[in-house]
């Protein structure tokens, strides 16, 4: 896991999101028991990371730009 992914996961937990690892190495993000998004297990896909961040922001996540 990259340092950026660790920072993101820590910020998610601080803001009340739950991050659950899946069997295949991804991470599923929940808020109030509702699935928000699934994060890639590796940082190789930039577009996927941007899409994930957009999903999280729509759910109320605050991330500095």
PQR file with spaces between the fields and no chain letter, atoms N, CA, C, O and H, PARSE charges and radii, in Angstrom:
ATOM       1  N    UNK     1       0.851   -1.169    0.000 -0.4000 1.5000
ATOM       2  CA   UNK     1       0.000    0.000    0.000 -0.0000 2.0000
ATOM       3  C    UNK     1       0.898    1.233    0.000  0.5500 1.7000
ATOM       4  O    UNK     1       1.860    1.305    0.765 -0.5500 1.4000
ATOM       5  N    UNK     2       0.586    2.191   -0.849 -0.4000 1.5000
ATOM       6  CA   UNK     2       1.400    3.396   -0.936 -0.0000 2.0000
ATOM       7  C    UNK     2       1.106    4.318    0.245  0.5500 1.7000
ATOM       8  O    UNK     2       0.099    4.161    0.936 -0.5500 1.4000
ATOM       9  H    UNK     2      -0.195    2.132   -1.471  0.4000 1.0000
ATOM      10  N    UNK     3       1.993    5.274    0.464 -0.4000 1.5000
ATOM      11  CA   UNK     3       1.798    6.209    1.575 -0.0000 2.0000
ATOM      12  C    UNK     3       0.555    7.065    1.349  0.5500 1.7000
ATOM      13  O    UNK     3      -0.123    7.429    2.310 -0.5500 1.4000
ATOM      14  H    UNK     3       2.811    5.401   -0.096  0.4000 1.0000
ATOM      15  N    UNK     4       0.246    7.393    0.092 -0.4000 1.5000
ATOM      16  CA   UNK     4      -0.964    8.166   -0.199 -0.0000 2.0000
ATOM      17  C    UNK     4      -2.214    7.374    0.165  0.5500 1.7000
ATOM      18  O    UNK     4      -3.176    7.933    0.692 -0.5500 1.4000
ATOM      19  H    UNK     4       0.796    7.098   -0.689  0.4000 1.0000
ATOM      20  N    UNK     5      -2.200    6.085   -0.112 -0.4000 1.5000
ATOM      21  CA   UNK     5      -3.344    5.245    0.233 -0.0000 2.0000
ATOM      22  C    UNK     5      -3.503    5.144    1.747  0.5500 1.7000
ATOM      23  O    UNK     5      -4.624    5.151    2.256 -0.5500 1.4000
ATOM      24  H    UNK     5      -1.419    5.631   -0.540  0.4000 1.0000
ATOM      25  N    UNK     6      -2.392    5.049    2.465 -0.4000 1.5000
ATOM      26  CA   UNK     6      -2.461    4.998    3.930 -0.0000 2.0000
ATOM      27  C    UNK     6      -3.028    6.302    4.482  0.5500 1.7000
ATOM      28  O    UNK     6      -3.844    6.283    5.405 -0.5500 1.4000
ATOM      29  H    UNK     6      -1.482    5.043    2.052  0.4000 1.0000
ATOM      30  N    UNK     7      -2.601    7.435    3.923 -0.4000 1.5000
ATOM      31  CA   UNK     7      -3.114    8.735    4.367 -0.0000 2.0000
ATOM      32  C    UNK     7      -4.613    8.837    4.096  0.5500 1.7000
ATOM      33  O    UNK     7      -5.370    9.318    4.939 -0.5500 1.4000
ATOM      34  H    UNK     7      -1.938    7.450    3.174  0.4000 1.0000
ATOM      35  N    UNK     8      -5.034    8.385    2.926 -0.4000 1.5000
ATOM      36  CA   UNK     8      -6.450    8.423    2.576 -0.0000 2.0000
ATOM      37  C    UNK     8      -7.258    7.554    3.529  0.5500 1.7000
ATOM      38  O    UNK     8      -8.305    7.978    4.018 -0.5500 1.4000
ATOM      39  H    UNK     8      -4.419    7.994    2.241  0.4000 1.0000
ATOM      40  N    UNK     9      -6.785    6.351    3.795 -0.4000 1.5000
ATOM      41  CA   UNK     9      -7.500    5.443    4.693 -0.0000 2.0000
ATOM      42  C    UNK     9      -7.604    6.034    6.102  0.5500 1.7000
ATOM      43  O    UNK     9      -8.649    5.930    6.744 -0.5500 1.4000
ATOM      44  H    UNK     9      -5.934    6.006    3.397  0.4000 1.0000
ATOM      45  N    UNK    10      -6.531    6.649    6.577 -0.4000 1.5000
ATOM      46  CA   UNK    10      -6.552    7.272    7.906 -0.0000 2.0000
ATOM      47  C    UNK    10      -7.566    8.415    7.943  0.5500 1.7000
ATOM      48  O    UNK    10      -8.332    8.532    8.900 -0.5500 1.4000
ATOM      49  H    UNK    10      -5.682    6.733    6.056  0.4000 1.0000
ATOM      50  N    UNK    11      -7.575    9.260    6.906 -0.4000 1.5000
ATOM      51  CA   UNK    11      -8.516   10.381    6.851 -0.0000 2.0000
ATOM      52  C    UNK    11      -9.960    9.886    6.781  0.5500 1.7000
ATOM      53  O    UNK    11     -10.851   10.477    7.392 -0.5500 1.4000
ATOM      54  H    UNK    11      -6.953    9.165    6.129  0.4000 1.0000
ATOM      55  N    UNK    12     -10.191    8.808    6.042 -0.4000 1.5000
ATOM      56  CA   UNK    12     -11.538    8.242    5.962 -0.0000 2.0000
ATOM      57  C    UNK    12     -12.019    7.801    7.338  0.5500 1.7000
ATOM      58  O    UNK    12     -13.146    8.099    7.731 -0.5500 1.4000
ATOM      59  H    UNK    12      -9.467    8.328    5.547  0.4000 1.0000
ATOM      60  N    UNK    13     -11.173    7.098    8.061 -0.4000 1.5000
ATOM      61  CA   UNK    13     -11.554    6.609    9.388 -0.0000 2.0000
ATOM      62  C    UNK    13     -11.804    7.765   10.347  0.5500 1.7000
ATOM      63  O    UNK    13     -12.716    7.697   11.172 -0.5500 1.4000
ATOM      64  H    UNK    13     -10.257    6.855    7.741  0.4000 1.0000
ATOM      65  N    UNK    14     -11.004    8.827   10.249 -0.4000 1.5000
ATOM      66  CA   UNK    14     -11.182    9.998   11.113 -0.0000 2.0000
ATOM      67  C    UNK    14     -12.516   10.691   10.852  0.5500 1.7000
ATOM      68  O    UNK    14     -13.075   11.322   11.749 -0.5500 1.4000
ATOM      69  H    UNK    14     -10.263    8.882    9.580  0.4000 1.0000
ATOM      70  N    UNK    15     -13.033   10.575    9.616 -0.4000 1.5000
ATOM      71  CA   UNK    15     -14.284   11.237    9.259 -0.0000 2.0000
ATOM      72  C    UNK    15     -15.494   10.307    9.362  0.5500 1.7000
ATOM      73  O    UNK    15     -16.577   10.639    8.880 -0.5500 1.4000
ATOM      74  H    UNK    15     -12.579   10.063    8.887  0.4000 1.0000
ATOM      75  N    UNK    16     -15.311    9.153    9.984 -0.4000 1.5000
ATOM      76  CA   UNK    16     -16.438    8.278   10.256 -0.0000 2.0000
ATOM      77  C    UNK    16     -16.744    7.236    9.202  0.5500 1.7000
ATOM      78  O    UNK    16     -17.790    6.590    9.259 -0.5500 1.4000
ATOM      79  H    UNK    16     -14.431    8.883   10.376  0.4000 1.0000
ATOM      80  N    UNK    17     -15.853    7.060    8.244 -0.4000 1.5000
ATOM      81  CA   UNK    17     -16.031    6.024    7.236 -0.0000 2.0000
ATOM      82  C    UNK    17     -15.417    4.725    7.757  0.5500 1.7000
ATOM      83  O    UNK    17     -14.510    4.749    8.589 -0.5500 1.4000
ATOM      84  H    UNK    17     -15.003    7.585    8.199  0.4000 1.0000
ATOM      85  N    UNK    18     -15.911    3.610    7.268 -0.4000 1.5000
ATOM      86  CA   UNK    18     -15.355    2.306    7.625 -0.0000 2.0000
ATOM      87  C    UNK    18     -14.677    1.733    6.386  0.5500 1.7000
ATOM      88  O    UNK    18     -15.276    1.695    5.312 -0.5500 1.4000
ATOM      89  H    UNK    18     -16.648    3.591    6.592  0.4000 1.0000
ATOM      90  N    UNK    19     -13.432    1.288    6.528 -0.4000 1.5000
ATOM      91  CA   UNK    19     -12.669    0.719    5.419 -0.0000 2.0000
ATOM      92  C    UNK    19     -12.458   -0.765    5.709  0.5500 1.7000
ATOM      93  O    UNK    19     -11.833   -1.133    6.704 -0.5500 1.4000
ATOM      94  H    UNK    19     -12.945    1.319    7.401  0.4000 1.0000
ATOM      95  N    UNK    20     -12.992   -1.613    4.822 -0.4000 1.5000
ATOM      96  CA   UNK    20     -12.950   -3.061    5.033 -0.0000 2.0000
ATOM      97  C    UNK    20     -12.178   -3.714    3.888  0.5500 1.7000
ATOM      98  O    UNK    20     -12.529   -3.517    2.725 -0.5500 1.4000
ATOM      99  H    UNK    20     -13.500   -1.314    4.014  0.4000 1.0000
ATOM     100  N    UNK    21     -11.128   -4.492    4.196 -0.4000 1.5000
ATOM     101  CA   UNK    21     -10.401   -5.191    3.130 -0.0000 2.0000
ATOM     102  C    UNK    21     -11.245   -6.326    2.552  0.5500 1.7000
ATOM     103  O    UNK    21     -11.989   -6.988    3.276 -0.5500 1.4000
ATOM     104  H    UNK    21     -10.843   -4.652    5.141  0.4000 1.0000
ATOM     105  N    UNK    22     -11.123   -6.541    1.250 -0.4000 1.5000
ATOM     106  CA   UNK    22     -11.828   -7.638    0.592 -0.0000 2.0000
ATOM     107  C    UNK    22     -10.883   -8.824    0.446  0.5500 1.7000
ATOM     108  O    UNK    22      -9.692   -8.721    0.741 -0.5500 1.4000
ATOM     109  H    UNK    22     -10.519   -6.003    0.662  0.4000 1.0000
ATOM     110  N    UNK    23     -11.421   -9.943   -0.010 -0.4000 1.5000
ATOM     111  CA   UNK    23     -10.604  -11.153   -0.176 -0.0000 2.0000
ATOM     112  C    UNK    23      -9.528  -10.980   -1.245  0.5500 1.7000
ATOM     113  O    UNK    23      -8.475  -11.613   -1.175 -0.5500 1.4000
ATOM     114  H    UNK    23     -12.388  -10.027   -0.250  0.4000 1.0000
ATOM     115  N    UNK    24      -9.791  -10.121   -2.238 -0.4000 1.5000
ATOM     116  CA   UNK    24      -8.858  -10.005   -3.363 -0.0000 2.0000
ATOM     117  C    UNK    24      -7.965   -8.768   -3.291  0.5500 1.7000
ATOM     118  O    UNK    24      -7.423   -8.345   -4.312 -0.5500 1.4000
ATOM     119  H    UNK    24     -10.647   -9.606   -2.295  0.4000 1.0000
ATOM     120  N    UNK    25      -7.802   -8.179   -2.102 -0.4000 1.5000
ATOM     121  CA   UNK    25      -6.834   -7.105   -1.933 -0.0000 2.0000
ATOM     122  C    UNK    25      -7.357   -5.699   -2.122  0.5500 1.7000
ATOM     123  O    UNK    25      -6.594   -4.743   -1.981 -0.5500 1.4000
ATOM     124  H    UNK    25      -8.243   -8.522   -1.273  0.4000 1.0000
ATOM     125  N    UNK    26      -8.620   -5.540   -2.432 -0.4000 1.5000
ATOM     126  CA   UNK    26      -9.198   -4.208   -2.544 -0.0000 2.0000
ATOM     127  C    UNK    26      -9.705   -3.764   -1.181  0.5500 1.7000
ATOM     128  O    UNK    26      -9.657   -4.530   -0.219 -0.5500 1.4000
ATOM     129  H    UNK    26      -9.239   -6.316   -2.546  0.4000 1.0000
ATOM     130  N    UNK    27     -10.190   -2.533   -1.095 -0.4000 1.5000
ATOM     131  CA   UNK    27     -10.773   -2.023    0.147 -0.0000 2.0000
ATOM     132  C    UNK    27     -12.146   -1.450   -0.187  0.5500 1.7000
ATOM     133  O    UNK    27     -12.286   -0.646   -1.109 -0.5500 1.4000
ATOM     134  H    UNK    27     -10.229   -1.911   -1.876  0.4000 1.0000
ATOM     135  N    UNK    28     -13.150   -1.869    0.565 -0.4000 1.5000
ATOM     136  CA   UNK    28     -14.499   -1.354    0.383 -0.0000 2.0000
ATOM     137  C    UNK    28     -14.752   -0.316    1.464  0.5500 1.7000
ATOM     138  O    UNK    28     -14.435   -0.535    2.633 -0.5500 1.4000
ATOM     139  H    UNK    28     -13.037   -2.522    1.314  0.4000 1.0000
ATOM     140  N    UNK    29     -15.328    0.824    1.066 -0.4000 1.5000
ATOM     141  CA   UNK    29     -15.565    1.925    1.990 -0.0000 2.0000
ATOM     142  C    UNK    29     -17.064    2.029    2.262  0.5500 1.7000
ATOM     143  O    UNK    29     -17.881    2.056    1.342 -0.5500 1.4000
ATOM     144  H    UNK    29     -15.585    1.002    0.116  0.4000 1.0000
ATOM     145  N    UNK    30     -17.404    2.087    3.559 -0.4000 1.5000
ATOM     146  CA   UNK    30     -18.793    2.198    3.997 -0.0000 2.0000
ATOM     147  C    UNK    30     -18.974    3.462    4.822  0.5500 1.7000
ATOM     148  O    UNK    30     -18.048    3.915    5.495 -0.5500 1.4000
ATOM     149  H    UNK    30     -16.740    2.065    4.306  0.4000 1.0000
ATOM     150  N    UNK    31     -20.171    4.025    4.763 -0.4000 1.5000
ATOM     151  CA   UNK    31     -20.549    5.154    5.622 -0.0000 2.0000
ATOM     152  C    UNK    31     -21.957    4.871    6.107  0.5500 1.7000
ATOM     153  O    UNK    31     -22.875    4.729    5.299 -0.5500 1.4000
ATOM     154  H    UNK    31     -20.923    3.658    4.216  0.4000 1.0000
ATOM     155  N    UNK    32     -22.137    4.787    7.408 -0.4000 1.5000
ATOM     156  CA   UNK    32     -23.437    4.488    8.015 -0.0000 2.0000
ATOM     157  C    UNK    32     -24.025    3.193    7.474  0.5500 1.7000
ATOM     158  O    UNK    32     -25.232    3.105    7.248 -0.5500 1.4000
ATOM     159  H    UNK    32     -21.391    4.901    8.064  0.4000 1.0000
ATOM     160  N    UNK    33     -23.181    2.189    7.266 -0.4000 1.5000
ATOM     161  CA   UNK    33     -23.633    0.889    6.802 -0.0000 2.0000
ATOM     162  C    UNK    33     -23.910    0.793    5.316  0.5500 1.7000
ATOM     163  O    UNK    33     -24.316   -0.264    4.834 -0.5500 1.4000
ATOM     164  H    UNK    33     -22.201    2.261    7.450  0.4000 1.0000
ATOM     165  N    UNK    34     -23.702    1.873    4.578 -0.4000 1.5000
ATOM     166  CA   UNK    34     -23.964    1.899    3.134 -0.0000 2.0000
ATOM     167  C    UNK    34     -22.637    1.891    2.387  0.5500 1.7000
ATOM     168  O    UNK    34     -21.733    2.663    2.707 -0.5500 1.4000
ATOM     169  H    UNK    34     -23.373    2.732    4.970  0.4000 1.0000
ATOM     170  N    UNK    35     -22.520    1.008    1.382 -0.4000 1.5000
ATOM     171  CA   UNK    35     -21.282    0.944    0.600 -0.0000 2.0000
ATOM     172  C    UNK    35     -21.165    2.189   -0.261  0.5500 1.7000
ATOM     173  O    UNK    35     -22.088    2.541   -0.995 -0.5500 1.4000
ATOM     174  H    UNK    35     -23.254    0.380    1.122  0.4000 1.0000
ATOM     175  N    UNK    36     -20.023    2.847   -0.164 -0.4000 1.5000
ATOM     176  CA   UNK    36     -19.771    4.065   -0.934 -0.0000 2.0000
ATOM     177  C    UNK    36     -18.983    3.742   -2.195  0.5500 1.7000
ATOM     178  O    UNK    36     -19.373    4.142   -3.291 -0.5500 1.4000
ATOM     179  H    UNK    36     -19.273    2.561    0.432  0.4000 1.0000
ATOM     180  N    UNK    37     -17.882    3.024   -2.047 -0.4000 1.5000
ATOM     181  CA   UNK    37     -17.030    2.703   -3.188 -0.0000 2.0000
ATOM     182  C    UNK    37     -16.073    1.576   -2.817  0.5500 1.7000
ATOM     183  O    UNK    37     -15.954    1.200   -1.651 -0.5500 1.4000
ATOM     184  H    UNK    37     -17.565    2.699   -1.156  0.4000 1.0000
ATOM     185  N    UNK    38     -15.403    1.054   -3.816 -0.4000 1.5000
ATOM     186  CA   UNK    38     -14.339    0.078   -3.606 -0.0000 2.0000
ATOM     187  C    UNK    38     -13.052    0.669   -4.159  0.5500 1.7000
ATOM     188  O    UNK    38     -12.992    1.087   -5.315 -0.5500 1.4000
ATOM     189  H    UNK    38     -15.499    1.359   -4.763  0.4000 1.0000
ATOM     190  N    UNK    39     -12.024    0.698   -3.321 -0.4000 1.5000
ATOM     191  CA   UNK    39     -10.742    1.264   -3.727 -0.0000 2.0000
ATOM     192  C    UNK    39      -9.856    0.168   -4.300  0.5500 1.7000
ATOM     193  O    UNK    39      -9.910   -0.982   -3.863 -0.5500 1.4000
ATOM     194  H    UNK    39     -12.072    0.358   -2.381  0.4000 1.0000
ATOM     195  N    UNK    40      -9.047    0.533   -5.277 -0.4000 1.5000
ATOM     196  CA   UNK    40      -8.098   -0.411   -5.868 -0.0000 2.0000
ATOM     197  C    UNK    40      -7.063   -0.824   -4.830  0.5500 1.7000
ATOM     198  O    UNK    40      -6.742   -0.062   -3.918 -0.5500 1.4000
ATOM     199  H    UNK    40      -9.004    1.466   -5.633  0.4000 1.0000
ATOM     200  N    UNK    41      -6.553   -2.021   -4.976 -0.4000 1.5000
ATOM     201  CA   UNK    41      -5.550   -2.517   -4.046 -0.0000 2.0000
ATOM     202  C    UNK    41      -4.169   -1.946   -4.296  0.5500 1.7000
ATOM     203  O    UNK    41      -3.321   -1.949   -3.403 -0.5500 1.4000
ATOM     204  H    UNK    41      -6.813   -2.641   -5.717  0.4000 1.0000
ATOM     205  N    UNK    42      -3.935   -1.453   -5.511 -0.4000 1.5000
ATOM     206  CA   UNK    42      -2.639   -0.875   -5.859 -0.0000 2.0000
ATOM     207  C    UNK    42      -2.854    0.516   -6.451  0.5500 1.7000
ATOM     208  O    UNK    42      -3.927    0.801   -6.982 -0.5500 1.4000
ATOM     209  H    UNK    42      -4.623   -1.451   -6.237  0.4000 1.0000
ATOM     210  N    UNK    43      -1.846    1.383   -6.365 -0.4000 1.5000
ATOM     211  CA   UNK    43      -1.997    2.747   -6.865 -0.0000 2.0000
ATOM     212  C    UNK    43      -1.684    2.902   -8.351  0.5500 1.7000
ATOM     213  O    UNK    43      -1.403    4.015   -8.796 -0.5500 1.4000
ATOM     214  H    UNK    43      -0.974    1.151   -5.934  0.4000 1.0000
ATOM     215  N    UNK    44      -1.723    1.832   -9.126 -0.4000 1.5000
ATOM     216  CA   UNK    44      -1.258    1.888  -10.506 -0.0000 2.0000
ATOM     217  C    UNK    44      -2.221    2.605  -11.457  0.5500 1.7000
ATOM     218  O    UNK    44      -1.788    3.109  -12.493 -0.5500 1.4000
ATOM     219  H    UNK    44      -1.952    0.928   -8.764  0.4000 1.0000
ATOM     220  N    UNK    45      -3.496    2.662  -11.134 -0.4000 1.5000
ATOM     221  CA   UNK    45      -4.488    3.240  -12.042 -0.0000 2.0000
ATOM     222  C    UNK    45      -4.907    4.625  -11.554  0.5500 1.7000
ATOM     223  O    UNK    45      -5.728    4.737  -10.644 -0.5500 1.4000
ATOM     224  H    UNK    45      -3.848    2.253  -10.293  0.4000 1.0000
ATOM     225  N    UNK    46      -4.352    5.678  -12.152 -0.4000 1.5000
ATOM     226  CA   UNK    46      -4.619    7.049  -11.735 -0.0000 2.0000
ATOM     227  C    UNK    46      -6.086    7.425  -11.907  0.5500 1.7000
ATOM     228  O    UNK    46      -6.666    8.071  -11.034 -0.5500 1.4000
ATOM     229  H    UNK    46      -3.686    5.586  -12.892  0.4000 1.0000
ATOM     230  N    UNK    47      -6.684    7.028  -13.017 -0.4000 1.5000
ATOM     231  CA   UNK    47      -8.085    7.363  -13.272 -0.0000 2.0000
ATOM     232  C    UNK    47      -8.996    6.725  -12.220  0.5500 1.7000
ATOM     233  O    UNK    47      -9.951    7.352  -11.761 -0.5500 1.4000
ATOM     234  H    UNK    47      -6.212    6.503  -13.726  0.4000 1.0000
ATOM     235  N    UNK    48      -8.707    5.513  -11.849 -0.4000 1.5000
ATOM     236  CA   UNK    48      -9.490    4.821  -10.825 -0.0000 2.0000
ATOM     237  C    UNK    48      -9.409    5.566   -9.494  0.5500 1.7000
ATOM     238  O    UNK    48     -10.414    5.703   -8.797 -0.5500 1.4000
ATOM     239  H    UNK    48      -7.932    5.004  -12.222  0.4000 1.0000
ATOM     240  N    UNK    49      -8.234    6.039   -9.146 -0.4000 1.5000
ATOM     241  CA   UNK    49      -8.060    6.783   -7.895 -0.0000 2.0000
ATOM     242  C    UNK    49      -8.876    8.070   -7.914  0.5500 1.7000
ATOM     243  O    UNK    49      -9.488    8.429   -6.909 -0.5500 1.4000
ATOM     244  H    UNK    49      -7.418    5.928   -9.712  0.4000 1.0000
ATOM     245  N    UNK    50      -8.889    8.762   -9.040 -0.4000 1.5000
ATOM     246  CA   UNK    50      -9.669   10.000   -9.154 -0.0000 2.0000
ATOM     247  C    UNK    50     -11.163    9.713   -9.068  0.5500 1.7000
ATOM     248  O    UNK    50     -11.904   10.464   -8.433 -0.5500 1.4000
ATOM     249  H    UNK    50      -8.392    8.471   -9.857  0.4000 1.0000
ATOM     250  N    UNK    51     -11.607    8.638   -9.699 -0.4000 1.5000
ATOM     251  CA   UNK    51     -13.021    8.266   -9.635 -0.0000 2.0000
ATOM     252  C    UNK    51     -13.421    7.889   -8.209  0.5500 1.7000
ATOM     253  O    UNK    51     -14.505    8.250   -7.752 -0.5500 1.4000
ATOM     254  H    UNK    51     -11.005    8.028  -10.214  0.4000 1.0000
ATOM     255  N    UNK    52     -12.558    7.172   -7.515 -0.4000 1.5000
ATOM     256  CA   UNK    52     -12.824    6.790   -6.129 -0.0000 2.0000
ATOM     257  C    UNK    52     -12.942    8.022   -5.248  0.5500 1.7000
ATOM     258  O    UNK    52     -13.852    8.113   -4.424 -0.5500 1.4000
ATOM     259  H    UNK    52     -11.677    6.878   -7.887  0.4000 1.0000
ATOM     260  N    UNK    53     -12.033    8.966   -5.417 -0.4000 1.5000
ATOM     261  CA   UNK    53     -12.070   10.195   -4.635 -0.0000 2.0000
ATOM     262  C    UNK    53     -13.347   10.982   -4.920  0.5500 1.7000
ATOM     263  O    UNK    53     -13.922   11.573   -4.006 -0.5500 1.4000
ATOM     264  H    UNK    53     -11.294    8.893   -6.087  0.4000 1.0000
ATOM     265  N    UNK    54     -13.794   10.998   -6.165 -0.4000 1.5000
ATOM     266  CA   UNK    54     -15.044   11.679   -6.513 -0.0000 2.0000
ATOM     267  C    UNK    54     -16.230   11.017   -5.810  0.5500 1.7000
ATOM     268  O    UNK    54     -17.108   11.711   -5.296 -0.5500 1.4000
ATOM     269  H    UNK    54     -13.327   10.518   -6.907  0.4000 1.0000
ATOM     270  N    UNK    55     -16.264    9.690   -5.784 -0.4000 1.5000
ATOM     271  CA   UNK    55     -17.331    8.969   -5.072 -0.0000 2.0000
ATOM     272  C    UNK    55     -17.329    9.326   -3.589  0.5500 1.7000
ATOM     273  O    UNK    55     -18.384    9.549   -2.994 -0.5500 1.4000
ATOM     274  H    UNK    55     -15.551    9.126   -6.201  0.4000 1.0000
ATOM     275  N    UNK    56     -16.146    9.378   -3.001 -0.4000 1.5000
ATOM     276  CA   UNK    56     -16.030    9.693   -1.579 -0.0000 2.0000
ATOM     277  C    UNK    56     -16.482   11.118   -1.288  0.5500 1.7000
ATOM     278  O    UNK    56     -17.153   11.361   -0.285 -0.5500 1.4000
ATOM     279  H    UNK    56     -15.289    9.197   -3.484  0.4000 1.0000
ATOM     280  N    UNK    57     -16.125   12.054   -2.148 -0.4000 1.5000
ATOM     281  CA   UNK    57     -16.551   13.448   -1.952 -0.0000 2.0000
ATOM     282  C    UNK    57     -18.067   13.579   -2.037  0.5500 1.7000
ATOM     283  O    UNK    57     -18.671   14.337   -1.278 -0.5500 1.4000
ATOM     284  H    UNK    57     -15.581   11.856   -2.963  0.4000 1.0000
ATOM     285  N    UNK    58     -18.682   12.842   -2.961 -0.4000 1.5000
ATOM     286  CA   UNK    58     -20.145   12.871   -3.065 -0.0000 2.0000
ATOM     287  C    UNK    58     -20.810   12.348   -1.791  0.5500 1.7000
ATOM     288  O    UNK    58     -21.945   12.708   -1.481 -0.5500 1.4000
ATOM     289  H    UNK    58     -18.192   12.227   -3.578  0.4000 1.0000
ATOM     290  N    UNK    59     -20.091   11.497   -1.059 -0.4000 1.5000
ATOM     291  CA   UNK    59     -20.616   10.938    0.190 -0.0000 2.0000
ATOM     292  C    UNK    59     -20.281   11.821    1.398  0.5500 1.7000
ATOM     293  O    UNK    59     -20.612   11.471    2.531 -0.5500 1.4000
ATOM     294  H    UNK    59     -19.169   11.205   -1.311  0.4000 1.0000
ATOM     295  N    UNK    60     -19.627   12.963    1.159 -0.4000 1.5000
ATOM     296  CA   UNK    60     -19.342   13.904    2.236 -0.0000 2.0000
ATOM     297  C    UNK    60     -17.912   13.918    2.734  0.5500 1.7000
ATOM     298  O    UNK    60     -17.610   14.609    3.707 -0.5500 1.4000
ATOM     299  H    UNK    60     -19.359   13.247    0.238  0.4000 1.0000
ATOM     300  N    UNK    61     -17.029   13.178    2.099 -0.4000 1.5000
ATOM     301  CA   UNK    61     -15.629   13.143    2.507 -0.0000 2.0000
ATOM     302  C    UNK    61     -14.941   14.447    2.126  0.5500 1.7000
ATOM     303  O    UNK    61     -15.109   14.941    1.011 -0.5500 1.4000
ATOM     304  H    UNK    61     -17.274   12.616    1.308  0.4000 1.0000
ATOM     305  N    UNK    62     -14.160   15.005    3.060 -0.4000 1.5000
ATOM     306  CA   UNK    62     -13.405   16.230    2.807 -0.0000 2.0000
ATOM     307  C    UNK    62     -11.933   15.879    2.651  0.5500 1.7000
ATOM     308  O    UNK    62     -11.315   15.363    3.582 -0.5500 1.4000
ATOM     309  H    UNK    62     -14.024   14.603    3.965  0.4000 1.0000
ATOM     310  N    UNK    63     -11.370   16.156    1.481 -0.4000 1.5000
ATOM     311  CA   UNK    63      -9.961   15.877    1.205 -0.0000 2.0000
ATOM     312  C    UNK    63      -9.338   17.131    0.618  0.5500 1.7000
ATOM     313  O    UNK    63      -9.868   17.683   -0.347 -0.5500 1.4000
ATOM     314  H    UNK    63     -11.873   16.575    0.725  0.4000 1.0000
ATOM     315  N    UNK    64      -8.223   17.598    1.177 -0.4000 1.5000
ATOM     316  CA   UNK    64      -7.603   18.815    0.632 -0.0000 2.0000
ATOM     317  C    UNK    64      -7.144   18.606   -0.796  0.5500 1.7000
ATOM     318  O    UNK    64      -6.633   17.541   -1.142 -0.5500 1.4000
ATOM     319  H    UNK    64      -7.793   17.150    1.961  0.4000 1.0000
ATOM     320  N    UNK    65      -7.323   19.609   -1.614 -0.4000 1.5000
ATOM     321  CA   UNK    65      -6.932   19.521   -3.028 -0.0000 2.0000
ATOM     322  C    UNK    65      -5.504   19.890   -3.237  0.5500 1.7000
ATOM     323  O    UNK    65      -5.020   19.868   -4.369 -0.5500 1.4000
ATOM     324  H    UNK    65      -7.739   20.474   -1.333  0.4000 1.0000
